[in-house]
Amino acid sequence: MHSGRNSRQTSTRTVTRLGIRVEDWSVPGEGEARLMAHPWLEALTRTYPIAPLALFAPVVALILSREVARDVPFLQLVGLIATGVALWTLTEYAIHRFVLHLRPRRRTGIALAYLVHGVHHAYPSDRRRLVMSPMVTVPLAAAFYAVLVTAAGVRIGEGLYAGLLAGYVAYDSLHFAIHASSARIPGLATLRRNHMLHHFRVPDRRFGVSTTVWDHLFGTR
């Protein structure tokens, strides 16, 4: 299932645009990517796996404490959190399928696509690029908060947001475990096989990472 590093060498193509080193990500390889031409920019593209939990778990805890202080009924709060988690799984699927797997034709678009997700397909074992950079996740988290609170009000919106943000943290942690761990944990092994098929056999299918429900529902299994 795994393609070797040597198999990629004949198909590598570098596009120098925005300082991004682009390779052919249709052939997965071993090792770590060198993504940016400038060392300090390269450092910004690498993320520690603890980052999502460290950044967003306190936010989830703060929002839940606010909801409790508002006397939101327990069952309602549980329902809002569960709905938010489900909303995250759909968001995860949609972003992965329709945004991260876009195939632009212009050089700038290709460079940006590689920066955002192509590098992960080119180097799926690069541990410092298995979770999303805070440079991406923090603005997105703020945007999702604004949308949910504007659409549903603070009381409902924050409950939904707590679930959505918790779902994201679980997703990114799970994604790291799928790539970095070989532990045979029930359920994790199934998700790992599904995701490895996405990487090494069918990159245009199997977009769900934390669940395969949406792939089944939308016919991308």
Summary of the structure (lengths in Angstrom):
residues: 221
radius of gyration: 18.6
end to end distance: 17.7
largest distance: 62.4
contacts: 663
relative contact order: 0.16
helix: 63%
strand: 1%
